[in-house]
Amino acid sequence: MKYKMFITYFNISALPGSGSHSLWALSTYIIGETPFPEFTVVVMLDDVQVTYYDSNNKQFCLQGTYISQTKTHDDEAQDGAYVFGVIYQSMKDRSFELKHHFNLTEGVQVQQKLTGCEMLDNGEPALVMFKDAFNAIYTDRTLYYNMTHFTYDAGRILLGWDGMRQAYERTLYENVYLPVCIKSLKTILKREKNVVMRKVPPRLRLIKKEVSGGFQVSCLAFGFYPRHINMTLLRDGQPVAEQELTGGEVLPSGDGNYQLRKSLEVSTEELKKRHNYTCTASHLSLDNKLDVSWESGAERVHLSTLSVLLVMLLVVILLGIFICVKRRWRNTASQSKLVNVDATVSEEIILSSDSEI
């Protein structure tokens, strides 16, 4: 359970900002019996998994749309396997130290390391970050560096790191870690650009559903990529306060795209007022905003009018059918009478001819 909870933490923490790209690696070392490998590394380019490594097969696996057995990829795989192997050993040693430090003798213990960087769309480096944690509770050190400032937190375990050590770490991040990470980000981004740089516009719906005591009005945007989207529910042209809404979390759709839903409960009394609800969304794939609206109260009038029109149309149709049937019956009766007259006349002619003979 702790393992799953901390994976969620990683996903939230590593989201790239709009107008940027990021590269993040989550390394996990587990002490104890679990169905998972003892050590795993997952590398994400923005929100796309591009690399995987674990201690069972000790193979650096490229998981992108363009994978070939060229020397470049062989070298990348060898370098990656070596680097991840070093991280594996260091986390293994560190986990035993932490286990002893907290006097943990039983159960499953999880140590995780999050490292990565972010780059602006113009290719300029934005930041590099490093986080350590143990059992999702005890925080080890955290380092954050961008082009303007450096943040360092030794956490609860690595206490006593002085200013000289912090200056050393800042120099290391500025001159080694950030340039190397940005270089790797650019290389992988070039290979995966057709996936992470695509733009799929959202489809927007305003859904109305009857619930106990009134209606639920929901804004739904779905099928969009990238995941950054601004969606607002307006009431009479004014944004509805976020605390009145439920939902609001961008979720994967299962097809590589994303979806977002925001819902508002509208009481029966409020429903009688003629409020205009508008769902509006803006996205990187759109030149203009998308809007879809609904007016409460007026919809019932529209439905009543529609019902009257449908009844009138049904009456007209039935009347038309009656007239058509009546006309056909009259025509059939006339034809039958004419046939009888013709038969009588023919019989009289025959009888007359017989008399003359």
PATORSE-951662 format. One record per residue (C-alpha): residue in three letters; x, y, z. Coordinates in nm, 2 decimals. Layout:
BEGIN
@resn=ALA | px=X | py=Y | pz=Z
...
//
This chain:
BEGIN
@resn=MET | px=0.00 | py=0.00 | pz=0.00
@resn=LYS | px=0.29 | py=0.24 | pz=0.08
@resn=TYR | px=0.44 | py=0.16 | pz=-0.25
@resn=LYS | px=0.13 | py=0.26 | pz=-0.44
@resn=MET | px=0.08 | py=0.57 | pz=-0.24
@resn=PHE | px=0.43 | py=0.70 | pz=-0.31
@resn=ILE | px=0.40 | py=0.63 | pz=-0.68
@resn=THR | px=0.10 | py=0.86 | pz=-0.68
@resn=TYR | px=0.32 | py=1.13 | pz=-0.51
@resn=PHE | px=0.57 | py=1.09 | pz=-0.80
@resn=ASN | px=0.31 | py=1.14 | pz=-1.07
@resn=ILE | px=0.18 | py=1.46 | pz=-0.91
@resn=SER | px=0.52 | py=1.60 | pz=-0.84
@resn=ALA | px=0.66 | py=1.54 | pz=-1.18
@resn=LEU | px=0.40 | py=1.71 | pz=-1.40
@resn=PRO | px=0.57 | py=1.95 | pz=-1.65
@resn=GLY | px=0.44 | py=2.30 | pz=-1.67
@resn=SER | px=0.27 | py=2.44 | pz=-1.98
@resn=GLY | px=0.52 | py=2.55 | pz=-2.24
@resn=SER | px=0.79 | py=2.31 | pz=-2.12
@resn=HIS | px=0.92 | py=1.95 | pz=-2.14
@resn=SER | px=1.05 | py=1.74 | pz=-1.85
@resn=LEU | px=1.25 | py=1.43 | pz=-1.79
@resn=TRP | px=1.20 | py=1.24 | pz=-1.46
@resn=ALA | px=1.33 | py=0.91 | pz=-1.32
@resn=LEU | px=1.17 | py=0.73 | pz=-1.03
@resn=SER | px=1.40 | py=0.47 | pz=-0.87
@resn=THR | px=1.24 | py=0.23 | pz=-0.61
@resn=TYR | px=1.42 | py=-0.01 | pz=-0.38
@resn=ILE | px=1.21 | py=-0.25 | pz=-0.18
@resn=ILE | px=1.31 | py=-0.45 | pz=0.13
@resn=GLY | px=1.08 | py=-0.75 | pz=0.20
@resn=GLU | px=0.87 | py=-1.00 | pz=0.01
@resn=THR | px=0.65 | py=-0.84 | pz=-0.26
@resn=PRO | px=0.55 | py=-0.93 | pz=-0.61
@resn=PHE | px=0.76 | py=-0.65 | pz=-0.75
@resn=PRO | px=1.13 | py=-0.66 | pz=-0.84
@resn=GLU | px=1.37 | py=-0.55 | pz=-0.57
@resn=PHE | px=1.48 | py=-0.24 | pz=-0.77
@resn=THR | px=1.30 | py=-0.06 | pz=-1.05
@resn=VAL | px=1.36 | py=0.26 | pz=-1.25
@resn=VAL | px=1.09 | py=0.43 | pz=-1.46
@resn=VAL | px=1.19 | py=0.72 | pz=-1.68
@resn=MET | px=0.92 | py=0.96 | pz=-1.80
@resn=LEU | px=0.94 | py=1.22 | pz=-2.08
@resn=ASP | px=0.66 | py=1.46 | pz=-1.99
@resn=ASP | px=0.38 | py=1.20 | pz=-1.93
@resn=VAL | px=0.51 | py=0.93 | pz=-2.16
@resn=GLN | px=0.71 | py=0.64 | pz=-2.03
@resn=VAL | px=1.03 | py=0.60 | pz=-2.24
@resn=THR | px=1.26 | py=0.38 | pz=-2.03
@resn=TYR | px=1.24 | py=0.10 | pz=-1.78
@resn=TYR | px=1.49 | py=-0.10 | pz=-1.58
@resn=ASP | px=1.46 | py=-0.36 | pz=-1.30
@resn=SER | px=1.69 | py=-0.58 | pz=-1.10
@resn=ASN | px=1.54 | py=-0.90 | pz=-1.23
@resn=ASN | px=1.66 | py=-0.87 | pz=-1.59
@resn=LYS | px=1.91 | py=-0.60 | pz=-1.55
@resn=GLN | px=1.83 | py=-0.47 | pz=-1.90
@resn=PHE | px=1.78 | py=-0.11 | pz=-2.01
@resn=CYS | px=1.46 | py=-0.11 | pz=-2.20
@resn=LEU | px=1.36 | py=0.17 | pz=-2.44
@resn=GLN | px=0.98 | py=0.20 | pz=-2.46
@resn=GLY | px=0.91 | py=0.46 | pz=-2.72
@resn=THR | px=0.76 | py=0.47 | pz=-3.06
@resn=TYR | px=1.10 | py=0.46 | pz=-3.24
@resn=ILE | px=1.32 | py=0.18 | pz=-3.13
@resn=SER | px=1.60 | py=0.04 | pz=-3.35
@resn=GLN | px=1.90 | py=-0.18 | pz=-3.29
@resn=THR | px=2.15 | py=0.09 | pz=-3.40
@resn=LYS | px=2.48 | py=0.14 | pz=-3.23
@resn=THR | px=2.35 | py=0.47 | pz=-3.08
@resn=HIS | px=2.08 | py=0.28 | pz=-2.90
@resn=ASP | px=2.31 | py=0.00 | pz=-2.80
@resn=ASP | px=2.54 | py=0.26 | pz=-2.64
@resn=GLU | px=2.25 | py=0.43 | pz=-2.47
@resn=ALA | px=2.13 | py=0.10 | pz=-2.33
@resn=GLN | px=2.47 | py=0.01 | pz=-2.20
@resn=ASP | px=2.52 | py=0.35 | pz=-2.04
@resn=GLY | px=2.18 | py=0.34 | pz=-1.89
@resn=ALA | px=2.22 | py=-0.01 | pz=-1.75
@resn=TYR | px=2.55 | py=0.10 | pz=-1.59
@resn=VAL | px=2.41 | py=0.41 | pz=-1.44
@resn=PHE | px=2.10 | py=0.23 | pz=-1.30
@resn=GLY | px=2.32 | py=-0.04 | pz=-1.17
@resn=VAL | px=2.52 | py=0.22 | pz=-0.97
@resn=ILE | px=2.19 | py=0.37 | pz=-0.84
@resn=TYR | px=2.07 | py=0.02 | pz=-0.74
@resn=GLN | px=2.38 | py=-0.05 | pz=-0.53
@resn=SER | px=2.37 | py=0.30 | pz=-0.36
@resn=MET | px=2.00 | py=0.27 | pz=-0.27
@resn=LYS | px=2.06 | py=-0.09 | pz=-0.15
@resn=ASP | px=2.33 | py=0.03 | pz=0.09
@resn=ARG | px=2.13 | py=0.33 | pz=0.19
@resn=SER | px=1.82 | py=0.13 | pz=0.27
@resn=PHE | px=2.00 | py=-0.09 | pz=0.52
@resn=GLU | px=2.14 | py=0.22 | pz=0.69
@resn=LEU | px=1.78 | py=0.37 | pz=0.71
@resn=LYS | px=1.64 | py=0.04 | pz=0.84
@resn=HIS | px=1.89 | py=0.03 | pz=1.12
@resn=HIS | px=1.85 | py=0.40 | pz=1.19
@resn=PHE | px=1.47 | py=0.36 | pz=1.25
@resn=ASN | px=1.51 | py=0.02 | pz=1.41
@resn=LEU | px=1.29 | py=-0.16 | pz=1.15
@resn=THR | px=1.31 | py=-0.53 | pz=1.16
@resn=GLU | px=0.99 | py=-0.66 | pz=1.00
@resn=GLY | px=0.76 | py=-0.57 | pz=0.71
@resn=VAL | px=0.81 | py=-0.41 | pz=0.37
@resn=GLN | px=1.04 | py=-0.10 | pz=0.36
@resn=VAL | px=1.04 | py=0.12 | pz=0.05
@resn=GLN | px=1.31 | py=0.38 | pz=-0.04
@resn=GLN | px=1.25 | py=0.60 | pz=-0.34
@resn=LYS | px=1.45 | py=0.85 | pz=-0.53
@resn=LEU | px=1.31 | py=1.11 | pz=-0.77
@resn=THR | px=1.55 | py=1.29 | pz=-1.01
@resn=GLY | px=1.48 | py=1.50 | pz=-1.31
@resn=CYS | px=1.49 | py=1.83 | pz=-1.50
@resn=GLU | px=1.27 | py=2.06 | pz=-1.70
@resn=MET | px=1.34 | py=2.25 | pz=-2.01
@resn=LEU | px=1.15 | py=2.55 | pz=-2.17
@resn=ASP | px=1.02 | py=2.52 | pz=-2.53
@resn=ASN | px=1.30 | py=2.75 | pz=-2.65
@resn=GLY | px=1.56 | py=2.49 | pz=-2.53
@resn=GLU | px=1.67 | py=2.68 | pz=-2.22
@resn=PRO | px=1.71 | py=2.48 | pz=-1.90
@resn=ALA | px=1.45 | py=2.56 | pz=-1.63
@resn=LEU | px=1.53 | py=2.34 | pz=-1.33
@resn=VAL | px=1.68 | py=2.02 | pz=-1.19
@resn=MET | px=1.55 | py=1.85 | pz=-0.88
@resn=PHE | px=1.64 | py=1.56 | pz=-0.65
@resn=LYS | px=1.42 | py=1.41 | pz=-0.38
@resn=ASP | px=1.48 | py=1.12 | pz=-0.14
@resn=ALA | px=1.22 | py=0.95 | pz=0.07
@resn=PHE | px=1.18 | py=0.64 | pz=0.29
@resn=ASN | px=0.85 | py=0.46 | pz=0.35
@resn=ALA | px=0.67 | py=0.77 | pz=0.22
@resn=ILE | px=0.70 | py=0.93 | pz=0.56
@resn=TYR | px=1.06 | py=1.00 | pz=0.65
@resn=THR | px=1.20 | py=1.25 | pz=0.41
@resn=ASP | px=1.57 | py=1.24 | pz=0.33
@resn=ARG | px=1.73 | py=1.53 | pz=0.14
@resn=THR | px=1.56 | py=1.75 | pz=-0.12
@resn=LEU | px=1.76 | py=1.97 | pz=-0.36
@resn=TYR | px=1.60 | py=2.20 | pz=-0.62
@resn=TYR | px=1.80 | py=2.42 | pz=-0.85
@resn=ASN | px=1.69 | py=2.66 | pz=-1.13
@resn=MET | px=1.87 | py=2.95 | pz=-1.30
@resn=THR | px=1.80 | py=3.19 | pz=-1.03
@resn=HIS | px=1.81 | py=3.01 | pz=-0.69
@resn=PHE | px=1.90 | py=2.69 | pz=-0.51
@resn=THR | px=1.69 | py=2.52 | pz=-0.24
@resn=TYR | px=1.83 | py=2.26 | pz=-0.01
@resn=ASP | px=1.66 | py=2.06 | pz=0.26
@resn=ALA | px=1.86 | py=1.80 | pz=0.45
@resn=GLY | px=1.54 | py=1.64 | pz=0.59
@resn=ARG | px=1.52 | py=1.44 | pz=0.91
@resn=ILE | px=1.80 | py=1.21 | pz=0.84
@resn=LEU | px=2.09 | py=1.39 | pz=0.68
@resn=LEU | px=2.11 | py=1.66 | pz=0.95
@resn=GLY | px=2.41 | py=1.89 | pz=0.99
@resn=TRP | px=2.51 | py=1.95 | pz=0.63
@resn=ASP | px=2.69 | py=2.29 | pz=0.65
@resn=GLY | px=2.71 | py=2.58 | pz=0.41
@resn=MET | px=3.02 | py=2.44 | pz=0.24
@resn=ARG | px=2.84 | py=2.12 | pz=0.15
@resn=GLN | px=2.55 | py=2.31 | pz=0.02
@resn=ALA | px=2.78 | py=2.52 | pz=-0.20
@resn=TYR | px=2.94 | py=2.21 | pz=-0.33
@resn=GLU | px=2.60 | py=2.06 | pz=-0.41
@resn=ARG | px=2.49 | py=2.37 | pz=-0.59
@resn=THR | px=2.80 | py=2.37 | pz=-0.81
@resn=LEU | px=2.75 | py=2.01 | pz=-0.89
@resn=TYR | px=2.39 | py=2.06 | pz=-0.99
@resn=GLU | px=2.47 | py=2.37 | pz=-1.19
@resn=ASN | px=2.77 | py=2.24 | pz=-1.39
@resn=VAL | px=2.71 | py=1.86 | pz=-1.40
@resn=TYR | px=2.36 | py=1.73 | pz=-1.33
@resn=LEU | px=2.15 | py=2.00 | pz=-1.50
@resn=PRO | px=2.35 | py=2.00 | pz=-1.83
@resn=VAL | px=2.36 | py=1.62 | pz=-1.85
@resn=CYS | px=1.99 | py=1.59 | pz=-1.78
@resn=ILE | px=1.90 | py=1.86 | pz=-2.03
@resn=LYS | px=2.12 | py=1.69 | pz=-2.29
@resn=SER | px=1.94 | py=1.35 | pz=-2.23
@resn=LEU | px=1.60 | py=1.53 | pz=-2.24
@resn=LYS | px=1.67 | py=1.68 | pz=-2.58
@resn=THR | px=1.79 | py=1.34 | pz=-2.72
@resn=ILE | px=1.48 | py=1.16 | pz=-2.61
@resn=LEU | px=1.25 | py=1.44 | pz=-2.71
@resn=LYS | px=1.39 | py=1.43 | pz=-3.06
@resn=ARG | px=1.31 | py=1.06 | pz=-3.08
@resn=GLU | px=0.96 | py=1.09 | pz=-2.92
@resn=LYS | px=0.85 | py=1.42 | pz=-3.06
@resn=ASN | px=0.57 | py=1.27 | pz=-3.26
@resn=VAL | px=0.41 | py=1.15 | pz=-2.94
@resn=VAL | px=0.48 | py=1.42 | pz=-2.68
@resn=MET | px=0.45 | py=1.72 | pz=-2.91
@resn=ARG | px=0.12 | py=1.62 | pz=-3.08
@resn=LYS | px=-0.18 | py=1.84 | pz=-3.02
@resn=VAL | px=-0.53 | py=1.69 | pz=-3.00
@resn=PRO | px=-0.82 | py=1.93 | pz=-2.94
@resn=PRO | px=-1.07 | py=1.85 | pz=-2.67
@resn=ARG | px=-1.44 | py=1.77 | pz=-2.73
@resn=LEU | px=-1.66 | py=1.96 | pz=-2.49
@resn=ARG | px=-2.00 | py=1.86 | pz=-2.35
@resn=LEU | px=-2.24 | py=2.01 | pz=-2.09
@resn=ILE | px=-2.43 | py=1.73 | pz=-1.93
@resn=LYS | px=-2.75 | py=1.76 | pz=-1.73
@resn=LYS | px=-2.86 | py=1.48 | pz=-1.50
@resn=GLU | px=-3.15 | py=1.46 | pz=-1.26
@resn=VAL | px=-3.05 | py=1.39 | pz=-0.90
@resn=SER | px=-3.23 | py=1.40 | pz=-0.57
@resn=GLY | px=-3.34 | py=1.76 | pz=-0.50
@resn=GLY | px=-3.25 | py=1.90 | pz=-0.84
@resn=PHE | px=-3.00 | py=1.87 | pz=-1.12
@resn=GLN | px=-2.63 | py=1.80 | pz=-1.16
@resn=VAL | px=-2.47 | py=2.02 | pz=-1.43
@resn=SER | px=-2.13 | py=1.88 | pz=-1.55
@resn=CYS | px=-1.87 | py=2.02 | pz=-1.78
@resn=LEU | px=-1.68 | py=1.74 | pz=-1.96
@resn=ALA | px=-1.37 | py=1.78 | pz=-2.18
@resn=PHE | px=-1.23 | py=1.46 | pz=-2.33
@resn=GLY | px=-1.00 | py=1.33 | pz=-2.59
@resn=PHE | px=-0.73 | py=1.60 | pz=-2.56
@resn=TYR | px=-0.35 | py=1.61 | pz=-2.55
@resn=PRO | px=-0.14 | py=1.75 | pz=-2.40
@resn=ARG | px=-0.29 | py=1.73 | pz=-2.05
@resn=HIS | px=-0.28 | py=2.11 | pz=-1.98
@resn=ILE | px=-0.63 | py=2.26 | pz=-2.02
@resn=ASN | px=-0.82 | py=2.55 | pz=-1.87
@resn=MET | px=-1.19 | py=2.47 | pz=-1.82
@resn=THR | px=-1.44 | py=2.69 | pz=-1.63
@resn=LEU | px=-1.81 | py=2.66 | pz=-1.55
@resn=LEU | px=-1.99 | py=3.00 | pz=-1.58
@resn=ARG | px=-2.32 | py=3.10 | pz=-1.43
@resn=ASP | px=-2.47 | py=3.40 | pz=-1.61
@resn=GLY | px=-2.13 | py=3.48 | pz=-1.74
@resn=GLN | px=-1.95 | py=3.46 | pz=-1.40
@resn=PRO | px=-1.72 | py=3.18 | pz=-1.30
@resn=VAL | px=-1.87 | py=2.94 | pz=-1.04
@resn=ALA | px=-1.65 | py=2.92 | pz=-0.73
@resn=GLU | px=-1.42 | py=2.61 | pz=-0.72
@resn=GLN | px=-1.55 | py=2.52 | pz=-0.38
@resn=GLU | px=-1.90 | py=2.47 | pz=-0.53
@resn=LEU | px=-1.77 | py=2.22 | pz=-0.78
@resn=THR | px=-1.67 | py=1.86 | pz=-0.76
@resn=GLY | px=-1.41 | py=1.68 | pz=-0.97
@resn=GLY | px=-1.16 | py=1.90 | pz=-1.15
@resn=GLU | px=-0.88 | py=1.64 | pz=-1.18
@resn=VAL | px=-0.73 | py=1.57 | pz=-1.52
@resn=LEU | px=-0.74 | py=1.19 | pz=-1.58
@resn=PRO | px=-0.60 | py=0.96 | pz=-1.85
@resn=SER | px=-0.87 | py=0.83 | pz=-2.10
@resn=GLY | px=-0.69 | py=0.50 | pz=-2.17
@resn=ASP | px=-0.61 | py=0.59 | pz=-2.53
@resn=GLY | px=-0.31 | py=0.82 | pz=-2.46
@resn=ASN | px=-0.53 | py=1.13 | pz=-2.43
@resn=TYR | px=-0.69 | py=1.30 | pz=-2.12
@resn=GLN | px=-1.03 | py=1.40 | pz=-1.98
@resn=LEU | px=-1.16 | py=1.65 | pz=-1.72
@resn=ARG | px=-1.49 | py=1.68 | pz=-1.55
@resn=LYS | px=-1.63 | py=1.95 | pz=-1.32
@resn=SER | px=-1.98 | py=1.92 | pz=-1.17
@resn=LEU | px=-2.22 | py=2.15 | pz=-1.00
@resn=GLU | px=-2.53 | py=2.06 | pz=-0.79
@resn=VAL | px=-2.83 | py=2.28 | pz=-0.88
@resn=SER | px=-3.13 | py=2.27 | pz=-0.64
@resn=THR | px=-3.49 | py=2.26 | pz=-0.75
@resn=GLU | px=-3.55 | py=2.62 | pz=-0.63
@resn=GLU | px=-3.24 | py=2.74 | pz=-0.81
@resn=LEU | px=-3.34 | py=2.55 | pz=-1.12
@resn=LYS | px=-3.66 | py=2.76 | pz=-1.15
@resn=LYS | px=-3.45 | py=3.07 | pz=-1.20
@resn=ARG | px=-3.35 | py=3.13 | pz=-1.56
@resn=HIS | px=-2.97 | py=3.10 | pz=-1.51
@resn=ASN | px=-2.75 | py=3.05 | pz=-1.81
@resn=TYR | px=-2.48 | py=2.79 | pz=-1.75
@resn=THR | px=-2.18 | py=2.79 | pz=-1.99
@resn=CYS | px=-1.89 | py=2.55 | pz=-2.01
@resn=THR | px=-1.58 | py=2.71 | pz=-2.16
@resn=ALA | px=-1.24 | py=2.56 | pz=-2.23
@resn=SER | px=-0.91 | py=2.67 | pz=-2.37
@resn=HIS | px=-0.63 | py=2.44 | pz=-2.49
@resn=LEU | px=-0.29 | py=2.45 | pz=-2.67
@resn=SER | px=-0.45 | py=2.29 | pz=-2.97
@resn=LEU | px=-0.72 | py=2.56 | pz=-3.00
@resn=ASP | px=-0.71 | py=2.90 | pz=-3.16
@resn=ASN | px=-1.02 | py=3.01 | pz=-2.98
@resn=LYS | px=-1.21 | py=2.90 | pz=-2.67
@resn=LEU | px=-1.48 | py=2.63 | pz=-2.69
@resn=ASP | px=-1.82 | py=2.71 | pz=-2.54
@resn=VAL | px=-2.14 | py=2.52 | pz=-2.48
@resn=SER | px=-2.44 | py=2.66 | pz=-2.29
@resn=TRP | px=-2.77 | py=2.57 | pz=-2.12
@resn=GLU | px=-3.04 | py=2.79 | pz=-1.97
@resn=SER | px=-3.22 | py=2.65 | pz=-1.67
@resn=GLY | px=-3.60 | py=2.70 | pz=-1.64
@resn=ALA | px=-3.63 | py=2.78 | pz=-2.01
@resn=GLU | px=-3.57 | py=2.42 | pz=-2.10
@resn=ARG | px=-3.89 | py=2.31 | pz=-1.95
@resn=VAL | px=-4.08 | py=2.57 | pz=-2.16
@resn=HIS | px=-3.90 | py=2.44 | pz=-2.46
@resn=LEU | px=-4.00 | py=2.09 | pz=-2.38
@resn=SER | px=-4.36 | py=2.18 | pz=-2.32
@resn=THR | px=-4.38 | py=2.37 | pz=-2.65
@resn=LEU | px=-4.22 | py=2.07 | pz=-2.82
@resn=SER | px=-4.47 | py=1.84 | pz=-2.67
@resn=VAL | px=-4.76 | py=2.05 | pz=-2.80
@resn=LEU | px=-4.61 | py=2.06 | pz=-3.14
@resn=LEU | px=-4.57 | py=1.69 | pz=-3.14
@resn=VAL | px=-4.94 | py=1.64 | pz=-3.04
@resn=MET | px=-5.05 | py=1.88 | pz=-3.31
@resn=LEU | px=-4.84 | py=1.70 | pz=-3.57
@resn=LEU | px=-4.98 | py=1.36 | pz=-3.46
@resn=VAL | px=-5.34 | py=1.50 | pz=-3.50
@resn=VAL | px=-5.26 | py=1.62 | pz=-3.85
@resn=ILE | px=-5.11 | py=1.29 | pz=-3.95
@resn=LEU | px=-5.41 | py=1.10 | pz=-3.81
@resn=LEU | px=-5.65 | py=1.34 | pz=-3.99
@resn=GLY | px=-5.46 | py=1.29 | pz=-4.31
@resn=ILE | px=-5.47 | py=0.92 | pz=-4.28
@resn=PHE | px=-5.85 | py=0.93 | pz=-4.21
@resn=ILE | px=-5.91 | py=1.15 | pz=-4.52
@resn=CYS | px=-5.70 | py=0.93 | pz=-4.74
@resn=VAL | px=-5.88 | py=0.61 | pz=-4.62
@resn=LYS | px=-6.22 | py=0.78 | pz=-4.67
@resn=ARG | px=-6.13 | py=0.89 | pz=-5.02
@resn=ARG | px=-6.00 | py=0.54 | pz=-5.11
@resn=TRP | px=-6.32 | py=0.38 | pz=-4.97
@resn=ARG | px=-6.54 | py=0.62 | pz=-5.18
@resn=ASN | px=-6.34 | py=0.55 | pz=-5.49
@resn=THR | px=-6.37 | py=0.17 | pz=-5.43
@resn=ALA | px=-6.74 | py=0.20 | pz=-5.37
@resn=SER | px=-6.79 | py=0.41 | pz=-5.69
@resn=GLN | px=-6.59 | py=0.16 | pz=-5.90
@resn=SER | px=-6.80 | py=-0.13 | pz=-5.76
@resn=LYS | px=-7.13 | py=0.05 | pz=-5.84
@resn=LEU | px=-7.00 | py=0.13 | pz=-6.20
@resn=VAL | px=-6.92 | py=-0.24 | pz=-6.25
@resn=ASN | px=-7.27 | py=-0.34 | pz=-6.13
@resn=VAL | px=-7.43 | py=-0.09 | pz=-6.37
@resn=ASP | px=-7.21 | py=-0.22 | pz=-6.66
@resn=ALA | px=-7.31 | py=-0.57 | pz=-6.58
@resn=THR | px=-7.68 | py=-0.49 | pz=-6.58
@resn=VAL | px=-7.66 | py=-0.30 | pz=-6.90
@resn=SER | px=-7.47 | py=-0.59 | pz=-7.06
@resn=GLU | px=-7.74 | py=-0.83 | pz=-6.94
@resn=GLU | px=-8.02 | py=-0.62 | pz=-7.08
@resn=ILE | px=-7.85 | py=-0.60 | pz=-7.42
@resn=ILE | px=-7.81 | py=-0.98 | pz=-7.43
@resn=LEU | px=-8.17 | py=-1.03 | pz=-7.33
@resn=SER | px=-8.28 | py=-0.79 | pz=-7.60
@resn=SER | px=-8.08 | py=-0.97 | pz=-7.86
@resn=ASP | px=-8.23 | py=-1.30 | pz=-7.76
@resn=SER | px=-8.58 | py=-1.16 | pz=-7.80
@resn=GLU | px=-8.52 | py=-1.04 | pz=-8.15
@resn=ILE | px=-8.41 | py=-1.38 | pz=-8.25
//
